[in-house]
Amino acid sequence: MTKMQEELGLAFKLLSAIPVSGEGVEVMAAAREHLRTAFKLAETEKEDEDNG
């Protein structure tokens, strides 16, 4: 796991601790999805560095 992934994971956990309701639920879901994507991209970049 890269340092970036560790930081993204921490941000994800902190966001998960924030209670949301109403329209905020959709916004929070979108933010979490973007964090998941960034986490996957960070892994891909690490694999590229390891292979190149």
PDB file of N, CA, C and O in Angstrom:
ATOM      1  N   MET A   1       0.852  -1.178   0.000  1.00  0.00           N
ATOM      2  CA  MET A   1       0.000   0.000   0.000  1.00  0.00           C
ATOM      3  C   MET A   1       0.896   1.238   0.000  1.00  0.00           C
ATOM      4  O   MET A   1       1.853   1.329   0.768  1.00  0.00           O
ATOM      5  N   THR A   2       0.570   2.179  -0.867  1.00  0.00           N
ATOM      6  CA  THR A   2       1.373   3.395  -0.968  1.00  0.00           C
ATOM      7  C   THR A   2       0.958   4.395   0.108  1.00  0.00           C
ATOM      8  O   THR A   2      -0.099   4.267   0.726  1.00  0.00           O
ATOM      9  N   LYS A   3       1.797   5.374   0.311  1.00  0.00           N
ATOM     10  CA  LYS A   3       1.479   6.436   1.275  1.00  0.00           C
ATOM     11  C   LYS A   3       0.196   7.164   0.838  1.00  0.00           C
ATOM     12  O   LYS A   3      -0.634   7.531   1.670  1.00  0.00           O
ATOM     13  N   MET A   4       0.050   7.363  -0.478  1.00  0.00           N
ATOM     14  CA  MET A   4      -1.150   8.026  -0.978  1.00  0.00           C
ATOM     15  C   MET A   4      -2.395   7.198  -0.651  1.00  0.00           C
ATOM     16  O   MET A   4      -3.424   7.749  -0.260  1.00  0.00           O
ATOM     17  N   GLN A   5      -2.301   5.892  -0.811  1.00  0.00           N
ATOM     18  CA  GLN A   5      -3.438   5.033  -0.491  1.00  0.00           C
ATOM     19  C   GLN A   5      -3.764   5.077   1.003  1.00  0.00           C
ATOM     20  O   GLN A   5      -4.933   5.043   1.386  1.00  0.00           O
ATOM     21  N   GLU A   6      -2.744   5.152   1.836  1.00  0.00           N
ATOM     22  CA  GLU A   6      -2.974   5.265   3.273  1.00  0.00           C
ATOM     23  C   GLU A   6      -3.736   6.549   3.593  1.00  0.00           C
ATOM     24  O   GLU A   6      -4.673   6.538   4.391  1.00  0.00           O
ATOM     25  N   GLU A   7      -3.335   7.644   2.972  1.00  0.00           N
ATOM     26  CA  GLU A   7      -4.002   8.924   3.203  1.00  0.00           C
ATOM     27  C   GLU A   7      -5.440   8.911   2.677  1.00  0.00           C
ATOM     28  O   GLU A   7      -6.352   9.421   3.327  1.00  0.00           O
ATOM     29  N   LEU A   8      -5.629   8.322   1.495  1.00  0.00           N
ATOM     30  CA  LEU A   8      -6.978   8.215   0.936  1.00  0.00           C
ATOM     31  C   LEU A   8      -7.860   7.342   1.827  1.00  0.00           C
ATOM     32  O   LEU A   8      -9.038   7.641   2.022  1.00  0.00           O
ATOM     33  N   GLY A   9      -7.299   6.280   2.357  1.00  0.00           N
ATOM     34  CA  GLY A   9      -8.053   5.413   3.256  1.00  0.00           C
ATOM     35  C   GLY A   9      -8.468   6.136   4.523  1.00  0.00           C
ATOM     36  O   GLY A   9      -9.586   5.963   5.008  1.00  0.00           O
ATOM     37  N   LEU A  10      -7.575   6.939   5.053  1.00  0.00           N
ATOM     38  CA  LEU A  10      -7.904   7.718   6.246  1.00  0.00           C
ATOM     39  C   LEU A  10      -9.007   8.729   5.947  1.00  0.00           C
ATOM     40  O   LEU A  10      -9.934   8.893   6.741  1.00  0.00           O
ATOM     41  N   ALA A  11      -8.908   9.404   4.803  1.00  0.00           N
ATOM     42  CA  ALA A  11      -9.952  10.364   4.412  1.00  0.00           C
ATOM     43  C   ALA A  11     -11.293   9.654   4.269  1.00  0.00           C
ATOM     44  O   ALA A  11     -12.323  10.190   4.678  1.00  0.00           O
ATOM     45  N   PHE A  12     -11.290   8.464   3.697  1.00  0.00           N
ATOM     46  CA  PHE A  12     -12.511   7.683   3.521  1.00  0.00           C
ATOM     47  C   PHE A  12     -13.122   7.353   4.880  1.00  0.00           C
ATOM     48  O   PHE A  12     -14.328   7.497   5.077  1.00  0.00           O
ATOM     49  N   LYS A  13     -12.287   6.912   5.809  1.00  0.00           N
ATOM     50  CA  LYS A  13     -12.778   6.574   7.151  1.00  0.00           C
ATOM     51  C   LYS A  13     -13.352   7.793   7.862  1.00  0.00           C
ATOM     52  O   LYS A  13     -14.388   7.705   8.522  1.00  0.00           O
ATOM     53  N   LEU A  14     -12.676   8.930   7.726  1.00  0.00           N
ATOM     54  CA  LEU A  14     -13.166  10.147   8.373  1.00  0.00           C
ATOM     55  C   LEU A  14     -14.495  10.593   7.775  1.00  0.00           C
ATOM     56  O   LEU A  14     -15.400  10.999   8.504  1.00  0.00           O
ATOM     57  N   LEU A  15     -14.616  10.518   6.455  1.00  0.00           N
ATOM     58  CA  LEU A  15     -15.887  10.871   5.822  1.00  0.00           C
ATOM     59  C   LEU A  15     -17.000   9.938   6.282  1.00  0.00           C
ATOM     60  O   LEU A  15     -18.141  10.365   6.460  1.00  0.00           O
ATOM     61  N   SER A  16     -16.670   8.676   6.472  1.00  0.00           N
ATOM     62  CA  SER A  16     -17.668   7.697   6.901  1.00  0.00           C
ATOM     63  C   SER A  16     -18.196   7.995   8.298  1.00  0.00           C
ATOM     64  O   SER A  16     -19.290   7.556   8.654  1.00  0.00           O
ATOM     65  N   ALA A  17     -17.436   8.729   9.083  1.00  0.00           N
ATOM     66  CA  ALA A  17     -17.842   9.050  10.449  1.00  0.00           C
ATOM     67  C   ALA A  17     -18.784  10.252  10.524  1.00  0.00           C
ATOM     68  O   ALA A  17     -19.352  10.533  11.579  1.00  0.00           O
ATOM     69  N   ILE A  18     -18.949  10.964   9.397  1.00  0.00           N
ATOM     70  CA  ILE A  18     -19.803  12.152   9.379  1.00  0.00           C
ATOM     71  C   ILE A  18     -21.239  11.733   9.079  1.00  0.00           C
ATOM     72  O   ILE A  18     -21.506  11.154   8.026  1.00  0.00           O
ATOM     73  N   PRO A  19     -22.162  12.017   9.990  1.00  0.00           N
ATOM     74  CA  PRO A  19     -23.559  11.664   9.716  1.00  0.00           C
ATOM     75  C   PRO A  19     -24.144  12.586   8.643  1.00  0.00           C
ATOM     76  O   PRO A  19     -23.955  13.801   8.686  1.00  0.00           O
ATOM     77  N   VAL A  20     -24.846  12.004   7.696  1.00  0.00           N
ATOM     78  CA  VAL A  20     -25.482  12.788   6.634  1.00  0.00           C
ATOM     79  C   VAL A  20     -26.932  12.363   6.483  1.00  0.00           C
ATOM     80  O   VAL A  20     -27.305  11.242   6.829  1.00  0.00           O
ATOM     81  N   SER A  21     -27.742  13.272   5.962  1.00  0.00           N
ATOM     82  CA  SER A  21     -29.141  12.961   5.699  1.00  0.00           C
ATOM     83  C   SER A  21     -29.623  13.825   4.539  1.00  0.00           C
ATOM     84  O   SER A  21     -28.974  14.801   4.160  1.00  0.00           O
ATOM     85  N   GLY A  22     -30.738  13.462   3.999  1.00  0.00           N
ATOM     86  CA  GLY A  22     -31.322  14.230   2.918  1.00  0.00           C
ATOM     87  C   GLY A  22     -30.444  14.243   1.679  1.00  0.00           C
ATOM     88  O   GLY A  22     -29.905  13.214   1.272  1.00  0.00           O
ATOM     89  N   GLU A  23     -30.308  15.413   1.092  1.00  0.00           N
ATOM     90  CA  GLU A  23     -29.517  15.563  -0.132  1.00  0.00           C
ATOM     91  C   GLU A  23     -28.037  15.297   0.107  1.00  0.00           C
ATOM     92  O   GLU A  23     -27.310  14.961  -0.828  1.00  0.00           O
ATOM     93  N   GLY A  24     -27.592  15.442   1.322  1.00  0.00           N
ATOM     94  CA  GLY A  24     -26.192  15.199   1.650  1.00  0.00           C
ATOM     95  C   GLY A  24     -25.759  13.761   1.420  1.00  0.00           C
ATOM     96  O   GLY A  24     -24.575  13.492   1.214  1.00  0.00           O
ATOM     97  N   VAL A  25     -26.719  12.830   1.455  1.00  0.00           N
ATOM     98  CA  VAL A  25     -26.399  11.419   1.256  1.00  0.00           C
ATOM     99  C   VAL A  25     -25.816  11.207  -0.139  1.00  0.00           C
ATOM    100  O   VAL A  25     -24.815  10.506  -0.288  1.00  0.00           O
ATOM    101  N   GLU A  26     -26.418  11.795  -1.145  1.00  0.00           N
ATOM    102  CA  GLU A  26     -25.935  11.649  -2.515  1.00  0.00           C
ATOM    103  C   GLU A  26     -24.564  12.297  -2.695  1.00  0.00           C
ATOM    104  O   GLU A  26     -23.705  11.752  -3.389  1.00  0.00           O
ATOM    105  N   VAL A  27     -24.363  13.430  -2.088  1.00  0.00           N
ATOM    106  CA  VAL A  27     -23.072  14.123  -2.181  1.00  0.00           C
ATOM    107  C   VAL A  27     -21.983  13.288  -1.511  1.00  0.00           C
ATOM    108  O   VAL A  27     -20.885  13.145  -2.049  1.00  0.00           O
ATOM    109  N   MET A  28     -22.290  12.742  -0.343  1.00  0.00           N
ATOM    110  CA  MET A  28     -21.314  11.914   0.368  1.00  0.00           C
ATOM    111  C   MET A  28     -21.002  10.653  -0.431  1.00  0.00           C
ATOM    112  O   MET A  28     -19.845  10.240  -0.508  1.00  0.00           O
ATOM    113  N   ALA A  29     -22.015  10.045  -1.019  1.00  0.00           N
ATOM    114  CA  ALA A  29     -21.794   8.842  -1.823  1.00  0.00           C
ATOM    115  C   ALA A  29     -20.883   9.146  -3.006  1.00  0.00           C
ATOM    116  O   ALA A  29     -20.009   8.344  -3.336  1.00  0.00           O
ATOM    117  N   ALA A  30     -21.077  10.283  -3.641  1.00  0.00           N
ATOM    118  CA  ALA A  30     -20.232  10.676  -4.774  1.00  0.00           C
ATOM    119  C   ALA A  30     -18.799  10.913  -4.316  1.00  0.00           C
ATOM    120  O   ALA A  30     -17.859  10.501  -4.995  1.00  0.00           O
ATOM    121  N   ALA A  31     -18.620  11.569  -3.179  1.00  0.00           N
ATOM    122  CA  ALA A  31     -17.273  11.825  -2.654  1.00  0.00           C
ATOM    123  C   ALA A  31     -16.562  10.508  -2.346  1.00  0.00           C
ATOM    124  O   ALA A  31     -15.379  10.351  -2.645  1.00  0.00           O
ATOM    125  N   ARG A  32     -17.282   9.573  -1.754  1.00  0.00           N
ATOM    126  CA  ARG A  32     -16.683   8.279  -1.423  1.00  0.00           C
ATOM    127  C   ARG A  32     -16.310   7.510  -2.691  1.00  0.00           C
ATOM    128  O   ARG A  32     -15.274   6.846  -2.730  1.00  0.00           O
ATOM    129  N   GLU A  33     -17.137   7.593  -3.714  1.00  0.00           N
ATOM    130  CA  GLU A  33     -16.834   6.918  -4.973  1.00  0.00           C
ATOM    131  C   GLU A  33     -15.567   7.493  -5.606  1.00  0.00           C
ATOM    132  O   GLU A  33     -14.750   6.746  -6.144  1.00  0.00           O
ATOM    133  N   HIS A  34     -15.403   8.800  -5.543  1.00  0.00           N
ATOM    134  CA  HIS A  34     -14.199   9.431  -6.086  1.00  0.00           C
ATOM    135  C   HIS A  34     -12.959   9.011  -5.292  1.00  0.00           C
ATOM    136  O   HIS A  34     -11.887   8.824  -5.868  1.00  0.00           O
ATOM    137  N   LEU A  35     -13.100   8.866  -3.987  1.00  0.00           N
ATOM    138  CA  LEU A  35     -11.970   8.388  -3.187  1.00  0.00           C
ATOM    139  C   LEU A  35     -11.606   6.949  -3.559  1.00  0.00           C
ATOM    140  O   LEU A  35     -10.424   6.611  -3.633  1.00  0.00           O
ATOM    141  N   ARG A  36     -12.603   6.107  -3.793  1.00  0.00           N
ATOM    142  CA  ARG A  36     -12.321   4.729  -4.217  1.00  0.00           C
ATOM    143  C   ARG A  36     -11.562   4.718  -5.533  1.00  0.00           C
ATOM    144  O   ARG A  36     -10.605   3.962  -5.702  1.00  0.00           O
ATOM    145  N   THR A  37     -11.996   5.562  -6.466  1.00  0.00           N
ATOM    146  CA  THR A  37     -11.327   5.634  -7.768  1.00  0.00           C
ATOM    147  C   THR A  37      -9.890   6.103  -7.602  1.00  0.00           C
ATOM    148  O   THR A  37      -8.984   5.545  -8.220  1.00  0.00           O
ATOM    149  N   ALA A  38      -9.672   7.114  -6.781  1.00  0.00           N
ATOM    150  CA  ALA A  38      -8.321   7.616  -6.547  1.00  0.00           C
ATOM    151  C   ALA A  38      -7.447   6.540  -5.915  1.00  0.00           C
ATOM    152  O   ALA A  38      -6.266   6.429  -6.245  1.00  0.00           O
ATOM    153  N   PHE A  39      -8.013   5.747  -5.012  1.00  0.00           N
ATOM    154  CA  PHE A  39      -7.274   4.660  -4.374  1.00  0.00           C
ATOM    155  C   PHE A  39      -6.807   3.652  -5.422  1.00  0.00           C
ATOM    156  O   PHE A  39      -5.657   3.214  -5.403  1.00  0.00           O
ATOM    157  N   LYS A  40      -7.708   3.286  -6.339  1.00  0.00           N
ATOM    158  CA  LYS A  40      -7.365   2.339  -7.402  1.00  0.00           C
ATOM    159  C   LYS A  40      -6.309   2.929  -8.338  1.00  0.00           C
ATOM    160  O   LYS A  40      -5.396   2.219  -8.759  1.00  0.00           O
ATOM    161  N   LEU A  41      -6.421   4.203  -8.664  1.00  0.00           N
ATOM    162  CA  LEU A  41      -5.440   4.857  -9.533  1.00  0.00           C
ATOM    163  C   LEU A  41      -4.066   4.890  -8.872  1.00  0.00           C
ATOM    164  O   LEU A  41      -3.050   4.722  -9.545  1.00  0.00           O
ATOM    165  N   ALA A  42      -4.031   5.103  -7.572  1.00  0.00           N
ATOM    166  CA  ALA A  42      -2.755   5.123  -6.852  1.00  0.00           C
ATOM    167  C   ALA A  42      -2.085   3.755  -6.933  1.00  0.00           C
ATOM    168  O   ALA A  42      -0.861   3.679  -7.043  1.00  0.00           O
ATOM    169  N   GLU A  43      -2.852   2.688  -6.882  1.00  0.00           N
ATOM    170  CA  GLU A  43      -2.295   1.335  -6.995  1.00  0.00           C
ATOM    171  C   GLU A  43      -1.742   1.106  -8.398  1.00  0.00           C
ATOM    172  O   GLU A  43      -0.664   0.535  -8.565  1.00  0.00           O
ATOM    173  N   THR A  44      -2.486   1.554  -9.400  1.00  0.00           N
ATOM    174  CA  THR A  44      -2.046   1.405 -10.790  1.00  0.00           C
ATOM    175  C   THR A  44      -0.740   2.133 -11.022  1.00  0.00           C
ATOM    176  O   THR A  44       0.152   1.598 -11.680  1.00  0.00           O
ATOM    177  N   GLU A  45      -0.603   3.353 -10.493  1.00  0.00           N
ATOM    178  CA  GLU A  45       0.629   4.115 -10.642  1.00  0.00           C
ATOM    179  C   GLU A  45       1.792   3.418  -9.962  1.00  0.00           C
ATOM    180  O   GLU A  45       2.901   3.420 -10.496  1.00  0.00           O
ATOM    181  N   LYS A  46       1.571   2.821  -8.800  1.00  0.00           N
ATOM    182  CA  LYS A  46       2.627   2.106  -8.096  1.00  0.00           C
ATOM    183  C   LYS A  46       3.074   0.905  -8.930  1.00  0.00           C
ATOM    184  O   LYS A  46       4.272   0.641  -9.035  1.00  0.00           O
ATOM    185  N   GLU A  47       2.127   0.174  -9.526  1.00  0.00           N
ATOM    186  CA  GLU A  47       2.470  -0.983 -10.341  1.00  0.00           C
ATOM    187  C   GLU A  47       3.293  -0.545 -11.550  1.00  0.00           C
ATOM    188  O   GLU A  47       4.242  -1.227 -11.937  1.00  0.00           O
ATOM    189  N   ASP A  48       2.927   0.609 -12.155  1.00  0.00           N
ATOM    190  CA  ASP A  48       3.678   1.126 -13.304  1.00  0.00           C
ATOM    191  C   ASP A  48       5.108   1.459 -12.900  1.00  0.00           C
ATOM    192  O   ASP A  48       6.047   1.170 -13.642  1.00  0.00           O
ATOM    193  N   GLU A  49       5.278   2.061 -11.732  1.00  0.00           N
ATOM    194  CA  GLU A  49       6.625   2.411 -11.256  1.00  0.00           C
ATOM    195  C   GLU A  49       7.448   1.142 -10.991  1.00  0.00           C
ATOM    196  O   GLU A  49       8.637   1.082 -11.306  1.00  0.00           O
ATOM    197  N   ASP A  50       6.799   0.145 -10.415  1.00  0.00           N
ATOM    198  CA  ASP A  50       7.492  -1.107 -10.099  1.00  0.00           C
ATOM    199  C   ASP A  50       7.918  -1.845 -11.364  1.00  0.00           C
ATOM    200  O   ASP A  50       8.953  -2.511 -11.381  1.00  0.00           O
ATOM    201  N   ASN A  51       7.118  -1.724 -12.422  1.00  0.00           N
ATOM    202  CA  ASN A  51       7.413  -2.421 -13.677  1.00  0.00           C
ATOM    203  C   ASN A  51       8.318  -1.626 -14.605  1.00  0.00           C
ATOM    204  O   ASN A  51       8.899  -2.189 -15.533  1.00  0.00           O
ATOM    205  N   GLY A  52       8.446  -0.336 -14.371  1.00  0.00           N
ATOM    206  CA  GLY A  52       9.192   0.486 -15.313  1.00  0.00           C
ATOM    207  C   GLY A  52      10.454   0.958 -14.756  1.00  0.00           C
ATOM    208  O   GLY A  52      11.201   1.666 -15.431  1.00  0.00           O
TER     209      GLY A  52
END
